[in-house]
């Protein structure tokens, strides 16, 4: 499935700074970040929240989603 999103320029500038600070190959789960990797990582954590709610990644994402008012 292909998904296209629009990101506001001011938001992308902040995301770009975050991604620039996370270009290491070591000590992370997905390697250097670009927008595609960041979105993939977040979507993976939502899947973990549904498939393995007791896992620490899944549980943390559940808390984020609940804070936004969503039911998991």
N, CA, C and O atoms as a CHARMM CRD file, in Angstrom:
* protein
*
  288
    1    1 UNK  N      0.84600  -1.16800   0.00000 PROA 1      0.00000
    2    1 UNK  CA     0.00000   0.00000   0.00000 PROA 1      0.00000
    3    1 UNK  C      0.89200   1.23100   0.00000 PROA 1      0.00000
    4    1 UNK  O      1.90700   1.27900   0.69500 PROA 1      0.00000
    5    2 UNK  N      0.51000   2.20100  -0.76900 PROA 2      0.00000
    6    2 UNK  CA     1.24400   3.46100  -0.82400 PROA 2      0.00000
    7    2 UNK  C      0.39400   4.54200  -0.16200 PROA 2      0.00000
    8    2 UNK  O     -0.80200   4.66100  -0.42900 PROA 2      0.00000
    9    3 UNK  N      1.03000   5.32400   0.70300 PROA 3      0.00000
   10    3 UNK  CA     0.34400   6.40200   1.39500 PROA 3      0.00000
   11    3 UNK  C      1.10400   7.69100   1.12700 PROA 3      0.00000
   12    3 UNK  O      2.33100   7.72200   1.21300 PROA 3      0.00000
   13    4 UNK  N      0.38600   8.74100   0.80600 PROA 4      0.00000
   14    4 UNK  CA     0.99700  10.05800   0.64600 PROA 4      0.00000
   15    4 UNK  C      0.47000  10.97400   1.73100 PROA 4      0.00000
   16    4 UNK  O     -0.72300  10.96600   2.03200 PROA 4      0.00000
   17    5 UNK  N      1.36200  11.77000   2.32300 PROA 5      0.00000
   18    5 UNK  CA     0.95200  12.72300   3.34300 PROA 5      0.00000
   19    5 UNK  C      1.55200  14.08800   3.02900 PROA 5      0.00000
   20    5 UNK  O      2.57800  14.19700   2.35700 PROA 5      0.00000
   21    6 UNK  N      0.90400  15.09900   3.51900 PROA 6      0.00000
   22    6 UNK  CA     1.44800  16.45300   3.43500 PROA 6      0.00000
   23    6 UNK  C      1.87000  16.87400   4.83000 PROA 6      0.00000
   24    6 UNK  O      1.15000  16.65200   5.80400 PROA 6      0.00000
   25    7 UNK  N      3.03500  17.48000   4.91500 PROA 7      0.00000
   26    7 UNK  CA     3.56200  17.96100   6.18700 PROA 7      0.00000
   27    7 UNK  C      3.79200  19.45700   6.04600 PROA 7      0.00000
   28    7 UNK  O      4.41100  19.91300   5.08500 PROA 7      0.00000
   29    8 UNK  N      3.28800  20.21600   7.01000 PROA 8      0.00000
   30    8 UNK  CA     3.50300  21.66200   6.98100 PROA 8      0.00000
   31    8 UNK  C      4.99300  21.96800   7.01800 PROA 8      0.00000
   32    8 UNK  O      5.75400  21.27200   7.69000 PROA 8      0.00000
   33    9 UNK  N      5.41000  22.99300   6.30800 PROA 9      0.00000
   34    9 UNK  CA     6.82700  23.36300   6.23600 PROA 9      0.00000
   35    9 UNK  C      7.43400  23.55000   7.61300 PROA 9      0.00000
   36    9 UNK  O      8.52900  23.05700   7.88200 PROA 9      0.00000
   37   10 UNK  N      6.72800  24.26300   8.49400 PROA 10     0.00000
   38   10 UNK  CA     7.28900  24.52300   9.83000 PROA 10     0.00000
   39   10 UNK  C      7.43000  23.22600  10.62900 PROA 10     0.00000
   40   10 UNK  O      8.36800  23.07900  11.41200 PROA 10     0.00000
   41   11 UNK  N      6.50200  22.28700  10.43500 PROA 11     0.00000
   42   11 UNK  CA     6.60300  20.99600  11.11000 PROA 11     0.00000
   43   11 UNK  C      7.73100  20.16300  10.51500 PROA 11     0.00000
   44   11 UNK  O      8.46100  19.48900  11.24100 PROA 11     0.00000
   45   12 UNK  N      7.87500  20.21000   9.19200 PROA 12     0.00000
   46   12 UNK  CA     8.93700  19.43600   8.56000 PROA 12     0.00000
   47   12 UNK  C     10.31200  19.92900   9.00200 PROA 12     0.00000
   48   12 UNK  O     11.23600  19.13000   9.15600 PROA 12     0.00000
   49   13 UNK  N     10.45200  21.21500   9.20500 PROA 13     0.00000
   50   13 UNK  CA    11.73200  21.75200   9.67200 PROA 13     0.00000
   51   13 UNK  C     12.10100  21.15000  11.02900 PROA 13     0.00000
   52   13 UNK  O     13.26800  20.84000  11.27200 PROA 13     0.00000
   53   14 UNK  N     11.11900  20.98300  11.91000 PROA 14     0.00000
   54   14 UNK  CA    11.36700  20.37700  13.22200 PROA 14     0.00000
   55   14 UNK  C     11.66300  18.88300  13.04900 PROA 14     0.00000
   56   14 UNK  O     12.58800  18.35800  13.66800 PROA 14     0.00000
   57   15 UNK  N     10.88600  18.20500  12.21600 PROA 15     0.00000
   58   15 UNK  CA    11.13100  16.78800  11.95600 PROA 15     0.00000
   59   15 UNK  C     12.51600  16.57000  11.35500 PROA 15     0.00000
   60   15 UNK  O     13.21500  15.61900  11.70300 PROA 15     0.00000
   61   16 UNK  N     12.89600  17.45700  10.45500 PROA 16     0.00000
   62   16 UNK  CA    14.20300  17.35200   9.81500 PROA 16     0.00000
   63   16 UNK  C     15.33300  17.47500  10.83700 PROA 16     0.00000
   64   16 UNK  O     16.33200  16.76000  10.76300 PROA 16     0.00000
   65   17 UNK  N     15.16000  18.38400  11.78400 PROA 17     0.00000
   66   17 UNK  CA    16.15100  18.53800  12.85000 PROA 17     0.00000
   67   17 UNK  C     16.23700  17.25100  13.67100 PROA 17     0.00000
   68   17 UNK  O     17.33200  16.78300  13.98200 PROA 17     0.00000
   69   18 UNK  N     15.08100  16.67800  14.02200 PROA 18     0.00000
   70   18 UNK  CA    15.04200  15.41800  14.76400 PROA 18     0.00000
   71   18 UNK  C     15.73600  14.30800  13.97500 PROA 18     0.00000
   72   18 UNK  O     16.54100  13.55600  14.52400 PROA 18     0.00000
   73   19 UNK  N     15.41600  14.21400  12.68200 PROA 19     0.00000
   74   19 UNK  CA    16.01700  13.16800  11.85900 PROA 19     0.00000
   75   19 UNK  C     17.52200  13.38500  11.70400 PROA 19     0.00000
   76   19 UNK  O     18.29000  12.42200  11.73000 PROA 19     0.00000
   77   20 UNK  N     17.94600  14.62300  11.54400 PROA 20     0.00000
   78   20 UNK  CA    19.37800  14.93700  11.43200 PROA 20     0.00000
   79   20 UNK  C     20.14100  14.50600  12.67800 PROA 20     0.00000
   80   20 UNK  O     21.29800  14.09300  12.59400 PROA 20     0.00000
   81   21 UNK  N     19.48800  14.60500  13.83200 PROA 21     0.00000
   82   21 UNK  CA    20.12200  14.20700  15.09700 PROA 21     0.00000
   83   21 UNK  C     20.13200  12.69400  15.29100 PROA 21     0.00000
   84   21 UNK  O     20.70800  12.19900  16.26000 PROA 21     0.00000
   85   22 UNK  N     19.50700  11.96500  14.38700 PROA 22     0.00000
   86   22 UNK  CA    19.39100  10.51700  14.53000 PROA 22     0.00000
   87   22 UNK  C     19.83400   9.80500  13.25600 PROA 22     0.00000
   88   22 UNK  O     19.06100   9.08300  12.62600 PROA 22     0.00000
   89   23 UNK  N     21.07600  10.02000  12.89800 PROA 23     0.00000
   90   23 UNK  CA    21.64400   9.41900  11.69500 PROA 23     0.00000
   91   23 UNK  C     22.60700   8.27400  11.98000 PROA 23     0.00000
   92   23 UNK  O     23.25300   7.76500  11.06400 PROA 23     0.00000
   93   24 UNK  N     22.70600   7.87000  13.22300 PROA 24     0.00000
   94   24 UNK  CA    23.61800   6.79500  13.60000 PROA 24     0.00000
   95   24 UNK  C     23.10900   5.44500  13.10200 PROA 24     0.00000
   96   24 UNK  O     21.90500   5.20400  13.02400 PROA 24     0.00000
   97   25 UNK  N     24.04900   4.58300  12.77200 PROA 25     0.00000
   98   25 UNK  CA    23.72600   3.20000  12.40700 PROA 25     0.00000
   99   25 UNK  C     23.62600   2.32500  13.64500 PROA 25     0.00000
  100   25 UNK  O     23.10100   1.21400  13.57900 PROA 25     0.00000
  101   26 UNK  N     24.12800   2.82000  14.78100 PROA 26     0.00000
  102   26 UNK  CA    24.23900   2.00600  15.99000 PROA 26     0.00000
  103   26 UNK  C     23.31400   2.50900  17.09800 PROA 26     0.00000
  104   26 UNK  O     22.99100   3.69500  17.17300 PROA 26     0.00000
  105   27 UNK  N     22.90000   1.58000  17.94800 PROA 27     0.00000
  106   27 UNK  CA    22.15100   1.93800  19.14200 PROA 27     0.00000
  107   27 UNK  C     20.68900   2.27300  18.91100 PROA 27     0.00000
  108   27 UNK  O     20.04800   2.87700  19.77200 PROA 27     0.00000
  109   28 UNK  N     20.15000   1.88700  17.75300 PROA 28     0.00000
  110   28 UNK  CA    18.73600   2.13500  17.49200 PROA 28     0.00000
  111   28 UNK  C     18.15500   0.94900  16.72900 PROA 28     0.00000
  112   28 UNK  O     18.89200   0.06200  16.29600 PROA 28     0.00000
  113   29 UNK  N     16.85900   0.93500  16.56900 PROA 29     0.00000
  114   29 UNK  CA    16.20100  -0.23400  15.97600 PROA 29     0.00000
  115   29 UNK  C     16.02100  -0.16500  14.46400 PROA 29     0.00000
  116   29 UNK  O     15.83500  -1.19900  13.82200 PROA 29     0.00000
  117   30 UNK  N     16.07300   1.03600  13.88200 PROA 30     0.00000
  118   30 UNK  CA    15.73900   1.17500  12.46300 PROA 30     0.00000
  119   30 UNK  C     16.82100   1.86300  11.63500 PROA 30     0.00000
  120   30 UNK  O     16.59600   2.16800  10.46400 PROA 30     0.00000
  121   31 UNK  N     17.98400   2.11200  12.22100 PROA 31     0.00000
  122   31 UNK  CA    19.05600   2.77600  11.47400 PROA 31     0.00000
  123   31 UNK  C     18.81200   4.27000  11.34600 PROA 31     0.00000
  124   31 UNK  O     17.95700   4.82500  12.03500 PROA 31     0.00000
  125   32 UNK  N     19.56000   4.92100  10.46600 PROA 32     0.00000
  126   32 UNK  CA    19.41300   6.36400  10.28000 PROA 32     0.00000
  127   32 UNK  C     17.96700   6.72500   9.89400 PROA 32     0.00000
  128   32 UNK  O     17.32700   6.02700   9.10700 PROA 32     0.00000
  129   33 UNK  N     17.48000   7.81300  10.46000 PROA 33     0.00000
  130   33 UNK  CA    16.09400   8.20500  10.19700 PROA 33     0.00000
  131   33 UNK  C     15.97600   9.12100   8.98900 PROA 33     0.00000
  132   33 UNK  O     16.74700  10.06500   8.82000 PROA 33     0.00000
  133   34 UNK  N     14.99500   8.81800   8.16000 PROA 34     0.00000
  134   34 UNK  CA    14.44700   9.76200   7.20500 PROA 34     0.00000
  135   34 UNK  C     12.94100   9.71500   7.43700 PROA 34     0.00000
  136   34 UNK  O     12.47900   8.97200   8.30300 PROA 34     0.00000
  137   35 UNK  N     12.18200  10.47700   6.69800 PROA 35     0.00000
  138   35 UNK  CA    10.74100  10.54000   6.96500 PROA 35     0.00000
  139   35 UNK  C     10.07400   9.18100   6.76500 PROA 35     0.00000
  140   35 UNK  O      9.19000   8.80800   7.53700 PROA 35     0.00000
  141   36 UNK  N     10.48500   8.44100   5.74300 PROA 36     0.00000
  142   36 UNK  CA     9.90600   7.12700   5.49200 PROA 36     0.00000
  143   36 UNK  C     10.16800   6.19000   6.66900 PROA 36     0.00000
  144   36 UNK  O      9.25000   5.52300   7.14400 PROA 36     0.00000
  145   37 UNK  N     11.40600   6.13500   7.14000 PROA 37     0.00000
  146   37 UNK  CA    11.76600   5.25000   8.25400 PROA 37     0.00000
  147   37 UNK  C     11.02600   5.66500   9.52000 PROA 37     0.00000
  148   37 UNK  O     10.55600   4.80800  10.26800 PROA 37     0.00000
  149   38 UNK  N     10.91500   6.97100   9.77000 PROA 38     0.00000
  150   38 UNK  CA    10.21800   7.45600  10.95900 PROA 38     0.00000
  151   38 UNK  C      8.74400   7.04300  10.94700 PROA 38     0.00000
  152   38 UNK  O      8.22500   6.56900  11.95700 PROA 38     0.00000
  153   39 UNK  N      8.07500   7.21800   9.81900 PROA 39     0.00000
  154   39 UNK  CA     6.66200   6.83100   9.71700 PROA 39     0.00000
  155   39 UNK  C      6.52300   5.31800   9.85400 PROA 39     0.00000
  156   39 UNK  O      5.61400   4.83900  10.53200 PROA 39     0.00000
  157   40 UNK  N      7.41800   4.56000   9.21400 PROA 40     0.00000
  158   40 UNK  CA     7.38000   3.11000   9.31300 PROA 40     0.00000
  159   40 UNK  C      7.55400   2.65800  10.76400 PROA 40     0.00000
  160   40 UNK  O      6.85100   1.75700  11.22100 PROA 40     0.00000
  161   41 UNK  N      8.47900   3.27400  11.48100 PROA 41     0.00000
  162   41 UNK  CA     8.73400   2.95300  12.88700 PROA 41     0.00000
  163   41 UNK  C      7.48400   3.20100  13.72600 PROA 41     0.00000
  164   41 UNK  O      7.10400   2.35500  14.53600 PROA 41     0.00000
  165   42 UNK  N      6.84300   4.35300  13.54000 PROA 42     0.00000
  166   42 UNK  CA     5.64900   4.68000  14.31700 PROA 42     0.00000
  167   42 UNK  C      4.48700   3.73800  13.99600 PROA 42     0.00000
  168   42 UNK  O      3.76200   3.30900  14.89300 PROA 42     0.00000
  169   43 UNK  N      4.32000   3.42300  12.72000 PROA 43     0.00000
  170   43 UNK  CA     3.25000   2.49600  12.34500 PROA 43     0.00000
  171   43 UNK  C      3.52200   1.10000  12.89700 PROA 43     0.00000
  172   43 UNK  O      2.59300   0.41100  13.32000 PROA 43     0.00000
  173   44 UNK  N      4.78200   0.67600  12.89800 PROA 44     0.00000
  174   44 UNK  CA     5.14100  -0.61200  13.49700 PROA 44     0.00000
  175   44 UNK  C      4.74300  -0.64800  14.96900 PROA 44     0.00000
  176   44 UNK  O      4.26300  -1.67100  15.45700 PROA 44     0.00000
  177   45 UNK  N      4.93800   0.46000  15.67500 PROA 45     0.00000
  178   45 UNK  CA     4.59200   0.49100  17.09700 PROA 45     0.00000
  179   45 UNK  C      3.08400   0.45100  17.31400 PROA 45     0.00000
  180   45 UNK  O      2.62500  -0.10100  18.31300 PROA 45     0.00000
  181   46 UNK  N      2.31400   1.01700  16.41100 PROA 46     0.00000
  182   46 UNK  CA     0.85400   0.91100  16.52000 PROA 46     0.00000
  183   46 UNK  C      0.44300  -0.55000  16.31200 PROA 46     0.00000
  184   46 UNK  O     -0.43400  -1.05200  17.01500 PROA 46     0.00000
  185   47 UNK  N      1.06800  -1.22700  15.35600 PROA 47     0.00000
  186   47 UNK  CA     0.78300  -2.64900  15.14000 PROA 47     0.00000
  187   47 UNK  C      1.13400  -3.44500  16.39900 PROA 47     0.00000
  188   47 UNK  O      0.37500  -4.32500  16.80500 PROA 47     0.00000
  189   48 UNK  N      2.27300  -3.14200  17.01600 PROA 48     0.00000
  190   48 UNK  CA     2.64400  -3.83000  18.25800 PROA 48     0.00000
  191   48 UNK  C      1.63800  -3.55900  19.36900 PROA 48     0.00000
  192   48 UNK  O      1.37100  -4.44100  20.18500 PROA 48     0.00000
  193   49 UNK  N      1.08700  -2.37400  19.41400 PROA 49     0.00000
  194   49 UNK  CA     0.08800  -2.04500  20.43000 PROA 49     0.00000
  195   49 UNK  C     -1.13000  -2.95600  20.30000 PROA 49     0.00000
  196   49 UNK  O     -1.75600  -3.31400  21.29800 PROA 49     0.00000
  197   50 UNK  N     -1.45800  -3.32400  19.07300 PROA 50     0.00000
  198   50 UNK  CA    -2.61200  -4.19500  18.84900 PROA 50     0.00000
  199   50 UNK  C     -2.25300  -5.67500  18.97500 PROA 50     0.00000
  200   50 UNK  O     -3.02400  -6.45900  19.52900 PROA 50     0.00000
  201   51 UNK  N     -1.09500  -6.05000  18.46500 PROA 51     0.00000
  202   51 UNK  CA    -0.71600  -7.47300  18.46800 PROA 51     0.00000
  203   51 UNK  C     -0.11400  -7.93100  19.78400 PROA 51     0.00000
  204   51 UNK  O     -0.38400  -9.04000  20.24600 PROA 51     0.00000
  205   52 UNK  N      0.69900  -7.07600  20.38700 PROA 52     0.00000
  206   52 UNK  CA     1.40300  -7.44200  21.61500 PROA 52     0.00000
  207   52 UNK  C      1.30300  -6.30000  22.62400 PROA 52     0.00000
  208   52 UNK  O      2.30100  -5.64100  22.91700 PROA 52     0.00000
  209   53 UNK  N      0.10300  -6.06300  23.15500 PROA 53     0.00000
  210   53 UNK  CA    -0.10000  -4.92900  24.05400 PROA 53     0.00000
  211   53 UNK  C      0.74800  -4.98200  25.32200 PROA 53     0.00000
  212   53 UNK  O      0.94300  -3.94900  25.96300 PROA 53     0.00000
  213   54 UNK  N      1.25100  -6.13800  25.69700 PROA 54     0.00000
  214   54 UNK  CA     2.08800  -6.23700  26.88800 PROA 54     0.00000
  215   54 UNK  C      3.54800  -5.89600  26.63500 PROA 54     0.00000
  216   54 UNK  O      4.31100  -5.69900  27.58000 PROA 54     0.00000
  217   55 UNK  N      3.95000  -5.82300  25.35100 PROA 55     0.00000
  218   55 UNK  CA     5.34000  -5.48800  25.03600 PROA 55     0.00000
  219   55 UNK  C      5.59400  -4.03600  25.40900 PROA 55     0.00000
  220   55 UNK  O      4.66800  -3.22500  25.40500 PROA 55     0.00000
  221   56 UNK  N      6.83100  -3.70100  25.72800 PROA 56     0.00000
  222   56 UNK  CA     7.07900  -2.32200  26.17500 PROA 56     0.00000
  223   56 UNK  C      6.83400  -1.31900  25.06400 PROA 56     0.00000
  224   56 UNK  O      6.33900  -0.22500  25.33700 PROA 56     0.00000
  225   57 UNK  N      7.16300  -1.65100  23.81300 PROA 57     0.00000
  226   57 UNK  CA     6.88800  -0.72700  22.70400 PROA 57     0.00000
  227   57 UNK  C      5.38500  -0.57900  22.49700 PROA 57     0.00000
  228   57 UNK  O      4.87200   0.53000  22.34800 PROA 57     0.00000
  229   58 UNK  N      4.68700  -1.71800  22.49200 PROA 58     0.00000
  230   58 UNK  CA     3.23400  -1.68100  22.32600 PROA 58     0.00000
  231   58 UNK  C      2.54900  -0.92200  23.44100 PROA 58     0.00000
  232   58 UNK  O      1.64500  -0.12300  23.20000 PROA 58     0.00000
  233   59 UNK  N      2.98500  -1.17600  24.66500 PROA 59     0.00000
  234   59 UNK  CA     2.38000  -0.51800  25.83000 PROA 59     0.00000
  235   59 UNK  C      2.61800   0.99000  25.80100 PROA 59     0.00000
  236   59 UNK  O      1.72600   1.77200  26.12800 PROA 59     0.00000
  237   60 UNK  N      3.81700   1.39000  25.41000 PROA 60     0.00000
  238   60 UNK  CA     4.11700   2.82500  25.31000 PROA 60     0.00000
  239   60 UNK  C      3.27700   3.49600  24.23100 PROA 60     0.00000
  240   60 UNK  O      2.79300   4.61000  24.42800 PROA 60     0.00000
  241   61 UNK  N      3.09900   2.83100  23.09700 PROA 61     0.00000
  242   61 UNK  CA     2.28000   3.41700  22.03100 PROA 61     0.00000
  243   61 UNK  C      0.82400   3.48300  22.46000 PROA 61     0.00000
  244   61 UNK  O      0.12000   4.43100  22.11000 PROA 61     0.00000
  245   62 UNK  N      0.35900   2.48900  23.21500 PROA 62     0.00000
  246   62 UNK  CA    -1.00700   2.53000  23.73000 PROA 62     0.00000
  247   62 UNK  C     -1.20500   3.78300  24.57300 PROA 62     0.00000
  248   62 UNK  O     -2.23300   4.44900  24.45400 PROA 62     0.00000
  249   63 UNK  N     -0.24700   4.11000  25.41100 PROA 63     0.00000
  250   63 UNK  CA    -0.34700   5.30500  26.25100 PROA 63     0.00000
  251   63 UNK  C     -0.40300   6.57000  25.39300 PROA 63     0.00000
  252   63 UNK  O     -1.16900   7.48800  25.68700 PROA 63     0.00000
  253   64 UNK  N      0.39900   6.61700  24.34400 PROA 64     0.00000
  254   64 UNK  CA     0.38800   7.77800  23.43500 PROA 64     0.00000
  255   64 UNK  C     -0.97500   7.89600  22.76700 PROA 64     0.00000
  256   64 UNK  O     -1.55800   8.97900  22.73200 PROA 64     0.00000
  257   65 UNK  N     -1.48500   6.78800  22.23600 PROA 65     0.00000
  258   65 UNK  CA    -2.78200   6.82200  21.54700 PROA 65     0.00000
  259   65 UNK  C     -3.91100   7.19600  22.49700 PROA 65     0.00000
  260   65 UNK  O     -4.79500   7.97500  22.14100 PROA 65     0.00000
  261   66 UNK  N     -3.88100   6.63800  23.71400 PROA 66     0.00000
  262   66 UNK  CA    -4.90100   6.99700  24.70500 PROA 66     0.00000
  263   66 UNK  C     -4.82500   8.47700  25.07300 PROA 66     0.00000
  264   66 UNK  O     -5.85600   9.11500  25.28600 PROA 66     0.00000
  265   67 UNK  N     -3.61700   9.02800  25.14800 PROA 67     0.00000
  266   67 UNK  CA    -3.45500  10.44700  25.46900 PROA 67     0.00000
  267   67 UNK  C     -4.08700  11.32800  24.39100 PROA 67     0.00000
  268   67 UNK  O     -4.47500  12.46500  24.65800 PROA 67     0.00000
  269   68 UNK  N     -4.18800  10.79100  23.16900 PROA 68     0.00000
  270   68 UNK  CA    -4.83100  11.52200  22.07600 PROA 68     0.00000
  271   68 UNK  C     -6.33300  11.23900  22.01300 PROA 68     0.00000
  272   68 UNK  O     -7.04100  11.77100  21.15700 PROA 68     0.00000
  273   69 UNK  N     -6.81200  10.38500  22.94000 PROA 69     0.00000
  274   69 UNK  CA    -8.24900  10.10900  23.00300 PROA 69     0.00000
  275   69 UNK  C     -8.71100   8.90000  22.21600 PROA 69     0.00000
  276   69 UNK  O     -9.91100   8.70500  22.02600 PROA 69     0.00000
  277   70 UNK  N     -7.75000   8.06500  21.74300 PROA 70     0.00000
  278   70 UNK  CA    -8.12200   6.88900  20.95900 PROA 70     0.00000
  279   70 UNK  C     -8.21900   5.65900  21.84800 PROA 70     0.00000
  280   70 UNK  O     -7.52600   5.54600  22.85900 PROA 70     0.00000
  281   71 UNK  N     -9.09100   4.74300  21.45100 PROA 71     0.00000
  282   71 UNK  CA    -9.28000   3.48800  22.15700 PROA 71     0.00000
  283   71 UNK  C     -8.43500   2.42100  21.48500 PROA 71     0.00000
  284   71 UNK  O     -8.44200   2.28600  20.26100 PROA 71     0.00000
  285   72 UNK  N     -7.70900   1.66700  22.29300 PROA 72     0.00000
  286   72 UNK  CA    -6.88200   0.58200  21.75600 PROA 72     0.00000
  287   72 UNK  C     -7.39800  -0.72900  22.33600 PROA 72     0.00000
  288   72 UNK  O     -6.85900  -1.79300  22.03100 PROA 72     0.00000
